[in-house]
Amino acid sequence: MIYLIAWLEGVIGLSIELLFIRQLGPEAGGNYIATALVTAATLIGLTLGYLSGTRSTETPMSQISMNLIKVGGVATVTLSSLAISTTFMVMTNHMPRLAVLAVYTCFSCIPISYWLAQTFPLLLQEAHRRNSHHQSLPAKTMAVTTLGNVIGIGTISLGMVFVLGVPAALTSVILLSLLTALLCHTTGLRLATVCSLAVLAFPLNYLLPMITLDEANLYNDIYVVESSMQRQMIINNAVHSSIGYDGQPSEYIQHTQKALSELPDGAEVLVLGAGGFTLSEGAGVAHLIFTYVDIDPSLKALAEKKFLEKTINGSFIESDARHFLDTAAQSYDAILLDVFNSRFSVPATVLTVEAYHAIRDRLNEDGILIINRIAHQNLLDDYAKNSMATISSVFPVCYHERVQTDTEASSMVNIISTCSKTRAGLYRDPINRSELDYVRTGL
């Protein structure tokens, strides 16, 4: 029994941590900062739990049972998409998003990991109580817990997420925590508590996402909404694509299509970040060949079924954008970099000088790069300044244009950068050809 409980605790513990990182994605982005905060909070809870596990006044198995019920209850609420999105929507009006992320992570991860960490010292106490303690028991118990971590990653955090989706995986690990609690110690009151939490967990963590979302996988929460004017694809709580019932896509897509329409027949266009596949919709770009690249394999089927309601115009490759750039052999006449989902989630791997050099290598000699990004309209922050400088260091010939604001009152805007691969000269004193070049333009 001791080894079984240790194994189950291992399955539950790491699965909850990884699923929590995934659940924060729509609000915090799947970035290094969010992962670091969750990991730090988890380690704090583990440290406190290991230290306090020997101070329980209850019998060890009874305390483990109560802890697992608490884990199931807190996880039911704090890991739900509803609680996370509501908290961030309310609290970001009063404090920075990073502060909200830190506070929410601490109040969620520290208690859960604290209660789970107490399992190890409590199991050793139980072994002493049964007079079955031997010298190798701590090492074997820790080994079994670690094995549970591995099994949890393979079966729940990866297997169930890919096969059944995030809601099913999250609900399963919560129910496993509650059932393990009953396995450790059962009373009438605890049975009633477990049943009540299970009744709450199933609709909150499974039914609600399944009803409100069209897709909830490892990468994204996606749903399509319709209004009287247009249809929108919402990815991780941000409008990623829109198309009117007259067939017109969003303003920045129309702007990009106008730039691409001047390419010759049969020109190859690479789109990094598929979204709703709207770039290839319209008569102005019907003469072009599109290749979409996105890490989320569900986008194509979802767009064809519920967003475009027809087959996409182009081919689709499931791949991480940076990996594709580093490994692809084909060159393109134009590349659209459109992987900036929102103002609080930036794709760090494609923001570097090295990434832009990889893009440059994938362009034909007269090719163009178009970047759609979200930044401060007046370049007042370090991110806006540094991202602009990074682009210019590899693509010095660029035209930057503000297309639309993120919200009416927001200083964050969509900025379209159209860049040429060709190099350009510099005007210098005393030999200045600027007037001659200007006359040659025919203006």
Secondary structure as UniProt FT lines:
FT   HELIX           2..28
FT   HELIX           32..52
FT   TURN            53..54
FT   HELIX           60..78
FT   HELIX           81..91
FT   TURN            92..94
FT   HELIX           97..117
FT   HELIX           119..129
FT   TURN            130..131
FT   TURN            135..136
FT   HELIX           137..152
FT   HELIX           153..160
FT   HELIX           161..163
FT   HELIX           166..184
FT   HELIX           188..202
FT   HELIX           203..207
FT   HELIX           208..212
FT   STRAND          215..216
FT   STRAND          221..226
FT   STRAND          230..235
FT   TURN            236..237
FT   STRAND          238..244
FT   TURN            245..246
FT   HELIX           251..260
FT   TURN            261..262
FT   TURN            265..266
FT   STRAND          268..272
FT   TURN            275..276
FT   TURN            279..280
FT   HELIX           283..285
FT   TURN            286..287
FT   STRAND          289..294
FT   TURN            297..298
FT   HELIX           299..302
FT   HELIX           303..307
FT   STRAND          315..318
FT   HELIX           321..327
FT   STRAND          332..337
FT   TURN            343..344
FT   HELIX           348..350
FT   HELIX           353..361
FT   STRAND          363..376
FT   TURN            377..378
FT   HELIX           382..394
FT   STRAND          398..405
FT   TURN            408..409
FT   STRAND          412..420
FT   HELIX           434..440
FT   TURN            441..442
//
